Amino acid sequence: LDIEAFRKAGYQAVDRICDYYYSLEKRPVASQVQPGYLREALPECAPNQGEDFQTIADDYQKLIIPGLTHWQHPSFFAFFPTASTFEGMIADLYASSTCNPGFNWASSPACTELEAVMMDWAAKMFGLHDHFLNSSGIGGGVIQTTASDSALVSVVAARSLYIRKHPDVKHEDLVFYTTTQTHSLGVKAGLVLGMECRALEVKVEDQFALRGSILKRALEEDKKHGKHPFMIIATVGTTSSGAVDRLSEIGEVVKDHPDVWIHVDAAWAGVTLACPEFRETAQLDNINRYADSFCTNFHKWGLVNFDCSTLWVKNRKYLTDALDITPEFLRTKHGDAGTVIDYRNWHLALGRRFRSLKVWFVLRSYGVEGFRNHIRQGIELSQYFASLIRASPSFELVTEPSFALSVFRVLPSGDSEGSQAVTLELVNELNRSFYSRLSARPDIMLTQTMINGVFCIRFAVGATRTKKEHIDKAWSIIQEEAVAAVQDWTP
Ligand code: PLP
């Protein structure tokens, strides 16, 4: 494409994207294709001669769109919805247009400087302590690809700090903690780094939150056995049920184990900190008091298109001590003088996308109040959904709703006493069949989970276009499929 052909193709692409958004509600939420559909439709090799771009653009409509699950569909309640915005899309287009790997300040000063400022804007919007600000010169914030990367980078920094303090420790004696409810990012980090990640048991009566007493016991046990605990990954808003680990208790326990780094993974729920009324539930004060690192994803509920995971650390030196490798070809005048941030030393890769541009566009276009309203709307709609479940004798909430997530199941005999008369496995069976009915529906998408042996269904609100009418529609689909599942069910 030359510049004028790009102009034409670009206008057409924008037109088609607008048409896509107009048509979104009429599309099935989950893709209806079968595995291998695309291999059958595509040639086995890249074409020898270049093709006409219009054919390529048309093939996107014809072959790719049917294979997409529409995460922006207002009836998408699965996983954690990704609330994207046109502002974010336009920023991504601009970022892509300059194709800038922005690894250090000199490689494109605007990329580094905008990221440093955006991370401070976001930190202030969330009420994070000044020690997390880039302007503090001590702590700071960096945009990573995902919360998994944010956690991995934090584990790398925590391990490196621990080893520098205890140079004689053997790698195999290192251990860090998560809970049985932590996202798989903890286990993944352990796998990548070849070290033990111990998942601590959490209890139903604590709503699956990690308590200080459980951590204390594990720390003492492991130390007694010659292990070296160096980190705990706590969660604000777990994936399965939105559990919030008790950061104050964890922080107090860790006071007696000062070499233990506290990472707070608030990948999904962290954005609620933008709203003063949710800060207590999301434990802002304890994050500020105890966290060595804190992560939340703008790319989940936070209106910024995938990917954009924000990570703050109390002390940036711990990242750079662990990750700074500077061959001659990466040396720069300002880097050597230490007068600029070189973000390549704050993450794993060298090159990095210009992600702060979309944060800038979104935060300016929405304003902090607009951002808050989006979060508040998600929580209000979720509370509305939970109230429908509570009022119905045919369903129950399996855990207390958390932020914009409800976890529920259908009951066998129309009341919660009835569910106790039959075994857990039978009720699970009923709910599996209920869930498979829901999954077969093109007009809604939900995900399943298992909590303490109970098979249940997650209902997560957060897509930008979800309104009350979509919750009402979801509720009638859920009721309809529940009636059918109970009728079919023979204990
Ligand atoms: N942490 C929590 C609590 C999550 O729910 C998720 C994903 O849903 C993640 C981490 C992983 O996020 P990412 O895909 O950014 O690694």
Boltz pocket constraint, residues with backbone or C-beta under 6 A from the ligand:
constraints:
  - pocket:
      binder: B
      contacts: [[A, 79], [A, 80], [A, 145], [A, 146], [A, 147], [A, 148], [A, 149], [A, 183], [A, 185], [A, 235], [A, 236], [A, 237], [A, 238], [A, 239], [A, 265], [A, 266], [A, 267], [A, 268], [A, 297], [A, 309]]
      max_distance: 6.0
